[in-house]
């Protein structure tokens, strides 16, 4: 998936570019030690995990066929 900055280089506004790219979530902390307790990631274009202790993790959203992760 393209980044908003790349889309903006084509002449689209920042808001439109974020809508196309799906946005980016920041400040995510990994948690949990099993799949059931891991931090769930939303269906966005990107994620920036700021904290990830040993044995902790995140899980991606289920998605649909053809989705990028």
Legacy VTK file of the C-alpha trace (Angstrom):
# vtk DataFile Version 3.0
C-alpha trace
ASCII
DATASET POLYDATA
POINTS 69 float
0.000 0.000 0.000
1.236 3.480 -0.821
2.164 5.969 1.871
0.245 9.247 2.122
3.420 11.210 1.355
3.873 9.321 -1.904
0.238 9.925 -2.872
0.605 13.645 -2.075
3.465 13.856 -4.582
0.836 13.113 -7.222
-0.961 16.344 -6.312
-3.627 15.143 -3.874
-4.289 16.842 -0.529
-3.049 15.424 2.771
-6.588 14.496 3.864
-7.332 12.695 0.622
-3.974 10.937 0.730
-4.579 9.673 4.270
-8.027 8.431 3.283
-6.552 6.495 0.355
-3.602 5.148 2.350
-5.780 4.233 5.306
-3.926 6.350 7.845
-1.196 5.429 10.288
-1.642 4.538 13.945
1.213 5.627 16.241
2.098 5.101 19.884
1.019 1.456 19.959
2.307 -0.709 22.815
2.584 -4.454 22.359
0.984 -6.413 25.205
-0.037 -9.880 26.212
1.765 -13.178 25.976
-0.801 -15.121 23.951
-2.793 -14.452 20.799
-5.878 -13.838 22.942
-4.200 -11.113 25.015
-2.024 -9.471 22.343
-2.734 -5.879 21.306
-5.163 -5.834 18.373
-4.162 -3.683 15.402
-6.878 -1.802 13.536
-7.393 -2.070 9.789
-5.234 0.903 8.816
-2.550 1.474 6.236
0.276 1.374 8.779
1.174 0.909 12.408
4.071 2.277 14.445
4.697 0.167 17.527
6.555 2.274 20.077
6.882 -0.226 22.921
7.359 -3.989 22.681
8.663 -5.806 25.733
10.067 -9.318 25.493
7.384 -11.980 25.004
4.704 -9.415 24.133
3.059 -8.900 20.797
0.398 -7.560 18.488
-1.996 -9.266 16.113
-3.142 -7.980 12.763
-6.834 -7.638 11.904
-8.392 -10.588 10.080
-8.731 -8.720 6.791
-10.211 -9.919 3.533
-8.715 -11.700 0.527
-6.489 -9.291 -1.389
-5.750 -7.002 1.589
-2.163 -5.869 2.200
-0.582 -5.990 5.631
LINES 1 70
69 0 1 2 3 4 5 6 7 8 9 10 11 12 13 14 15 16 17 18 19 20 21 22 23 24 25 26 27 28 29 30 31 32 33 34 35 36 37 38 39 40 41 42 43 44 45 46 47 48 49 50 51 52 53 54 55 56 57 58 59 60 61 62 63 64 65 66 67 68
